[in-house]
Amino acid sequence: MTKRQILVVGSGPAGVAASLAARRADTDNNVILLAAETGLPYEKPPLSKEVLTKGVDPSGYPIVPADMLAEIDFRSDSYVVEIDRSSQFALLNNNLKLSYDALVLATGGTPRILPKLPLSIPNVCYLRNSADALALRECLSGMAGKQVCIIGAGLIGLEVVAAATLFGAIVTVIEAGATAIPRFGSDEMARRVTARHEQAGVHFKWNTMVTDTKTTDGAIMLHLNDGQSLLADLVVVGIGIQPNSEIAERSGLVVDGGILVNDQCQTSDPKIFAAGDVVKFKTTWMESPVMLENWRHALDQGEVAGTNASGGNVTYDTVPSFWSDQYELKLQGVGWSDGCISPVALRELGHGRMIEFYMNKDRLQYVVGIDAGRDLGIAKRLIERKIKVDPSDLADPEVKLATILRSS
């Protein structure tokens, strides 16, 4: 059998999972994993959690132990600048050319930049990598009694808010929408999460956008669309990411918001696969192709991409899950929130704990909760098995989800 060379671009969870899967599928494969950053691959979720709140170094959260990469040709400070699809070569930033039998693009995404708040302005922070997180923690450590403004009330933005309050900062959140975490759950869910932040002294400004900025004596004056202005000593922007799909576009692959792939993670070029935050993909759970930005999805989809790059024939049909830590609260979700408008049932668990259920016809599609980890685990199995459920049972805390699962 001819030895195959599989090139994986990107060392986040999707890239690492793809590399290990490609090697596991055929130990004769020569698998090359390219990392744009220096050092071994590390987890991204702790960047807005433990790295900020506890000062833990990001290197303390490796995606996999170093010995698991022993049979992978791992190369840091390396990324692809050009792909020659006809010759199946990739040109790297160091001018090295690598051939490939199969290529996996797991290039992730970068923070969306507000034009009025570019990275060149001092005391403006965005969060995507370990250097960003360490720099942000250093800034926050000197913010006691000072004004910190967080732009964006999504999950990552609110994790940074929680961290900023621990340093004694006076925190204001500017959100373009009418509620926090709009993609996470209902208005009631958002109200409860917002109330916990307000309890910590956080002030929210809804339906508000920055229209102009001016720096003065190290601080930043934010001019807002409501005519007011806010002087901040530190501004953190968290308004989502944009996929790093430029190399795919330049190579002529089909890109529609993200790199378009089928359920086997194959792009418009049968030799090139893609996975993670950078892709727009098809799934049996949704009618139209979707994009998804979370750790579990990237890991699972990367494994499918790596397996198929090695000649496998598996499909990606996983039910995704995610979580967010804010103060003592753990917010978790499972399933697909796309198309979900309002929950069909809300289950109160006491002491502020709750679960919301969203359905597609007579089956669960998406479940989200606060401090309800065990129930969310059972809900995920209900979704995976496509079990018919009665909304009245979901709302009744006396009806155990485990009983519904066993009786199916």
N, C-alpha and C positions, 0 to 999 in steps of 0.2 A: 504493500500500500504506500502511495506517495505521501510523504510528510507534508501536511498543510500548514501554511503560515496564516495566523489569524491576528489581525491588528485591531486593538480596542483603543478608542480615543476618548479619554476622560476617565478620571479615577474616583468618581463619586460612587454611591452604592450600585448604580446601574452598571458602571464600567467594571467595578470589582466583581460583581456577581456574574457578569458576562464572561470575564476572563476565567474565573474558576469553573464555570459551567462548560466552557469550550475545552478546557484542559481535562475536565472530568469525563466529558463525552468521548474523548479520544486522547489518551496519554501520549500519543505520538505527535500531537499537534504542537507546533511552536507558537505560543501565545505571547504577544507583546502588548503590554499595558502602558499607555502613555499618560503621564500626569503633568498638567501645566504648572502645578505648584511644586515646591520643594518638600521633600519628606514623604513618609508613607501615607497612604489614604486614611482619612479620618472622617468621623461622623459629623454631619452638619447640624442635626437637631440640638446638640448641646451648646452650640454657639450662642443661641438666644436664651439659653436656660442656665446650666451649671457654670459655663465659662463666665457669664456675666454675674451671676448671683453668688458663686462660690470661689471664683478665681481659679478654677481648674484649667490646666493647660489643654488645648484641643488635642494634642498628641496623646493624651491619656484616654482618648476615645477612638481607638483604631476601628476601622470597619471590620477588619479581620486581623487576627494575630499575624505578626510578620512572617512566621514560619509557614503560614498557609499560602504565601506568595513565593515560596522558595522555588517552585517549578514554573513560575511565571517570569518572563523577561520584563521586569518593571523598570521604567525609565522616567525619572522625575525631570522637571523643567523642560518638558518636551510636549509639543503639540503640532498638529497638522496645519499647514498653511495652503496646501494645494493637493487635490486628488486628481490623478489621471485615470479615469475610469476605463478607458480603452486599453491601456497597458497594465492596469491594476497596480499602480504605484502611488505612494503618498509621499509628498515632500514635507519635511519637518522644518521647524523654526531654526534648527542648526544646520540646514542645508543637506541633511542626510536624506536619502531616498530609500524607502522601504517598500518591498513588494508585498502583496497580500493575495491570498486565495479568497478570503472573506474579511470584510471590514465592519466593525461595529462602532457607530457614532453614539457616544453617551456623554455629550458635551454640556448637558445641563442648561442652566440659565444664569443671567446676570441681573442685578437689581434694576428696576425701571428708574430712570433718573428724571427728576423734575427739572425742567429747563431753567427755572428760576433758582434752583439750589444745586448747582453742579458740584462735583467733588473738589473743585479748585477753591471753594470758599472754606476758610478755616472754621473749625467747629461744626462742620456739616458731615454727618456720618451716614453711611449705608452699610448693610450687614449681609455678607454672603460667604466670606471665607475666614480662616483662622486669624489672619492679620487684621481684618476688619473687627472681629470680636475682641481681640486683645487691645486694639486701639480704643474701641468704644468703652471697654471696662476701665481703661486708664482715664478716659475723659470723665466717666461717671463717678469715679472715686474722688474727684475734686468738685462735685456738684452739690454738696450739702448746702441747703438754703438758697441755691441758685435756680434759675428758670431753665427748665428743659422742655422742649417741644417735640412731641412725636407726631409725625404726619402719617396717618393711616391707622385705622382701628381694626385691622385684621388680626389673625392669631399671632404672627410674628411681632407686629407692632405692639400688641398688648403684653407680650412676654417682656419686651424691652421696657414698657411702662412699669411693669411690676418690679423689674430689676432697678430702675431709676429711683423708685420710691424707697427701696432698701438703702440707698445711699443718701437719703434725706433730701432729694431734689424736690423742687416745686414743679409738678408735671402738668402740662396741658396737652391734650390730644386734639389734633385737627383732623376731622374726617369729612370727606366730600359727600358721603351718604348720610342717611337719616339715623342709622343705628350702627353699633359695633358688629363685628363678625357677621356680615350679611350673608356670606356663603356657608356659614356654619350651621345656623339653626333659625328658630323663629324669633320674633320680636321679644317674646317673653324670655327666651334663653338669653338674648342680648341684654335685656334689662337686668337680669340677675348677675350676669358677668360685669356689666357696667357698674352696678351698685357696689360690687366688691371693690372695684377700683376707686370709686368715689369715697368709699369708707377709708381708703388709704390716702385720701386727700387729692385725688386726681380730678382735674376739671376737663370736661369735654365740650368741644365746639362742633356741632353737627352742621351738615350742609354747607361746609366752609372750605374754601380753597385759598391757596397763596397766590396772589396776583403779582406781587413784586417783593424784592428784598433789598436791604441795604446794610452793609456791615459798618459797625461803629465801635471803636475801642474793644475789639475782640468779640463783641456781641453781634447778633443778627436781628435786624428789625424786619419782621414779617408783616407785610401789608396784605389784608384779607379782603375777600370779595364782599363782606358785609360792611366795609368801610372802616373797620377797626384795625388796629395794629398791635402786634405782640413782640416784645423784646425778649429774645432768648439767648442764654449763654451757650446752649448746645441744641442743635437740631438733628434729630434722627429721622430719616425717611424710610418708611416701610410700606410701599404701595405695590408689592408684587414683583415678579420677575418677567423678563422677556427671554425666550429660548435662544440659545446660541446656535442658530441654524445657518449662519452665514456661509460656512464651508460647504454645507449641503446645497445651498442656493447657487454658490459659485460653480459647483460641480454639476449642476443641471438636474439635481434630484427634485422631485415634486415636493414643494413646501407650501403649506396652507395654514399659516399661523405657527405651526410646528412642522417638523419633518413628518410627512404622511407615511404611515406604515400599515400593513395588514395585521391580521391577528397572529401572525408568526413573526412579527417585528421586522418584516422585510420591506425595504423601501422600493421605489420605482426601479431601482437597479437590483437585480436578484443576488448580486454579490455583496450588497451593502445592507446592513441591518442597523436599527437604531432603537434606543430605549431610554426611558426616564423622562425628566422634565422637558426635554427638547422635542418630544414626539407628539403627534396627533394620531390617535390610533382607533381602530375599530374594535368593538366588543359586543358580545351578544346581549349585554345588559342595557345598551343604549342604541337608539335608532341611528344616530349620526356619530361620526368620529368625534372624539373628545380629547381634551388635554387634562393632565392631572399632575399636581405638584406635591408629592409627599414621599417620604422615605420608604415606606413599605412597598408602594407601587414601583418605585425605581428599582428596588432590590428584586422583586418578583419578575418584573418585565426584563430586567437585565439578564436574569437566568434564562429566560426563554430565548432572548436574542443570541446569547452565547451558545446555547445548545443547538439552535438552528444554524448558526454560522459554522458550526462543526459538522453540519450535515444532518442534524436532527429534524424532527417533524412534530413539534409540539406547538400548542396555541396558548396565547395569553388570555385568560378569562377569569382572573382573580377578582375577588371582592376586596377593594382597598380599605385600609384603615389608617387612622392618624390620631395624634394626641397633641395637647398643649398644656404646659404647666404654668399657672399664674397664681402666685402666692401659694396657698394650700389647696387651691382648686386644680383638679385634673379634668380637662375637657377632652372627650374622645368621640370619635365618629367612625361608623363603618358603612360601607355601601356607596351609592352614587347619588349625590345631591342634585345633579343636573335635572332640571325639569320639576323639581320638588318645590311647591309653592307654600303650603302650610301643612303642619302635622295633622294626621288623623286622630292621634291620641297622645296624651301627655300623662306620664306616670310619675306621681310624686313618691319619693322614697324616704322623705323625712330629712331634717337637718340640712335643708338646702339642696339635697341630692334629687336629681330628676332625670327622666329619659323622654325624648320625643321620638315618635314613630312616623315615618312617611311611607306611603304605599303606592304601588303601581297596580291598579285593579285590586285583586284580592291577595296580593303578596307584598311583603316588605321590600323596599328598595333602598332605604336609608334610615339609619338610627343614630341619634346623637345624644350625649348625656353629660352630666356633671357628676363626678365622683361615683360612677356606676360601672366600673370596669368589668366586674363579673357578669352583669347583665348584658353589657355590650358584647362580650365574648359569645354568649348564647345567641344574641340577636344576629351576630354574624353568621352563625350556623343556620339560623332560620332563613336568612337571605340566600346563602349558598345552596341550600337544599330546595329553595323556592316553595316553601311550605305555606299553604293557605292559612291565613290568620283572621280572627274576628277583632275589629277595632275595639270593641267593648272589653274583650279580654286583655288587650294591650294596655288599656287605661286603668284596669283594676289591679292594684298592687297585691291583692290576695291571690290572683292567678299567676303562678310562677311561670316565667318564660321557659324554664327547664321542663315544666309539665307540658307546655304546648309543644316543645321539641320532642319529648318522649311519646306523646300521643299521636304524632303525625304518622 
